[in-house]
Amino acid sequence: MSPAHVGPTASARLLVFIAGLLVCGWTLHKLRRRGLLVPLGSLFLTASGILICFSAFPRVFDRLAFALGVDYPPVLYLAGLAVLLMLLTIQLAARLSVLDVRCRRLTQELALRDAARADGE
């Protein structure tokens, strides 16, 4: 039992569609030039795909919200965005940890190499 559908205006849907296409295009461009990591790119492609689908089929998302017991569909959109941002943060934190370990290892290897050179001289 859903209230009468008002939904986003045509101009709002167009704006969301264009934003989705721009994010998708930017992500594919960065992935082709190897300027973006694949796991991070997949998150951006997923987000842009959801934006494009939402702009094309807003009633489907509203029905999904009502089926999940959400009375006001924009709350579901905001919750989805919050989850997406958390996933992005987790991905970036994991990547940062890997880079930190690699930098420490590199620093240790350079120190050992310099010490071996100093002993050899």
C-alpha positions as CSV (number, residue, x, y, z in Angstrom):
1,M,0.0,0.0,0.0
2,S,1.9,2.9,-1.3
3,P,0.8,6.5,-1.5
4,A,0.2,8.2,-4.8
5,H,3.5,8.4,-6.7
6,V,4.9,11.8,-7.1
7,G,8.5,11.0,-7.9
8,P,11.3,13.1,-9.2
9,T,10.6,15.6,-11.9
10,A,11.8,15.1,-15.4
11,S,14.6,17.6,-15.0
12,A,15.8,16.0,-11.8
13,R,15.8,12.6,-13.5
14,L,17.8,14.1,-16.4
15,L,20.3,15.6,-14.0
16,V,20.8,12.3,-12.2
17,F,21.1,10.5,-15.6
18,I,23.8,12.9,-16.8
19,A,25.6,12.7,-13.5
20,G,25.6,8.9,-13.8
21,L,26.9,9.0,-17.3
22,L,29.6,11.4,-16.3
23,V,30.8,9.3,-13.4
24,C,30.7,6.2,-15.6
25,G,32.7,7.9,-18.4
26,W,35.2,9.3,-16.0
27,T,35.7,6.0,-14.3
28,L,36.2,4.1,-17.6
29,H,38.6,6.7,-18.8
30,K,40.7,6.5,-15.6
31,L,40.6,2.7,-15.7
32,R,41.8,2.6,-19.3
33,R,44.7,4.9,-18.5
34,R,45.4,2.9,-15.3
35,G,44.8,5.9,-13.2
36,L,42.3,4.2,-11.0
37,L,42.4,0.9,-9.2
38,V,40.0,-1.8,-10.4
39,P,38.3,-2.4,-7.1
40,L,37.7,1.3,-6.6
41,G,36.6,1.7,-10.2
42,S,34.0,-1.1,-9.7
43,L,32.5,0.8,-6.8
44,F,32.2,4.0,-9.0
45,L,30.8,2.0,-11.9
46,T,28.2,0.4,-9.5
47,A,27.2,3.8,-8.2
48,S,26.9,5.3,-11.6
49,G,24.9,2.3,-12.8
50,I,22.5,2.7,-9.9
51,L,22.1,6.4,-10.7
52,I,21.4,5.7,-14.3
53,C,18.9,3.0,-13.4
54,F,17.2,5.2,-10.8
55,S,16.8,8.0,-13.3
56,A,15.4,5.6,-15.9
57,F,13.1,3.6,-13.6
58,P,12.3,5.6,-10.4
59,R,9.0,3.8,-9.7
60,V,10.9,0.5,-9.4
61,F,13.1,2.0,-6.6
62,D,9.9,3.4,-5.0
63,R,8.3,0.0,-5.1
64,L,11.4,-1.6,-3.6
65,A,11.4,0.9,-0.8
66,F,7.7,0.3,0.0
67,A,8.3,-3.5,-0.2
68,L,11.1,-3.1,2.4
69,G,8.8,-1.2,4.7
70,V,10.3,2.3,4.0
71,D,7.4,4.8,3.9
72,Y,9.5,7.6,2.4
73,P,11.7,6.3,-0.6
74,P,14.4,9.0,-0.4
75,V,15.4,7.5,2.9
76,L,16.3,4.3,1.1
77,Y,18.3,6.2,-1.4
78,L,20.2,8.0,1.4
79,A,20.8,4.7,3.3
80,G,22.2,3.2,0.1
81,L,24.5,6.1,-0.4
82,A,25.7,5.8,3.2
83,V,26.5,2.1,2.6
84,L,28.3,3.0,-0.6
85,L,30.4,5.6,1.1
86,M,31.2,3.2,3.9
87,L,32.4,0.6,1.3
88,L,34.5,3.3,-0.4
89,T,36.0,4.2,3.0
90,I,36.8,0.6,3.8
91,Q,38.3,0.1,0.4
92,L,40.5,3.1,0.7
93,A,41.6,2.3,4.2
94,A,42.5,-1.3,3.2
95,R,44.5,0.1,0.2
96,L,46.2,2.6,2.5
97,S,47.3,-0.1,4.9
98,V,48.8,-2.1,2.0
99,L,50.7,0.9,0.9
100,D,51.9,1.6,4.4
101,V,53.3,-1.9,4.7
102,R,55.0,-1.7,1.3
103,C,56.6,1.7,2.2
104,R,58.0,0.3,5.5
105,R,59.4,-2.7,3.8
106,L,61.0,-0.6,1.1
107,T,62.5,1.7,3.8
108,Q,63.9,-1.3,5.6
109,E,65.4,-2.8,2.4
110,L,67.0,0.5,1.6
111,A,68.5,0.8,5.1
112,L,69.9,-2.8,4.9
113,R,71.4,-2.1,1.4
114,D,73.0,1.2,2.6
115,A,74.4,-0.7,5.7
116,A,75.8,-3.4,3.5
117,R,77.5,-0.8,1.3
118,A,78.9,1.0,4.3
119,D,80.4,-2.3,5.6
120,G,81.8,-3.2,2.2
121,E,83.7,0.1,1.8
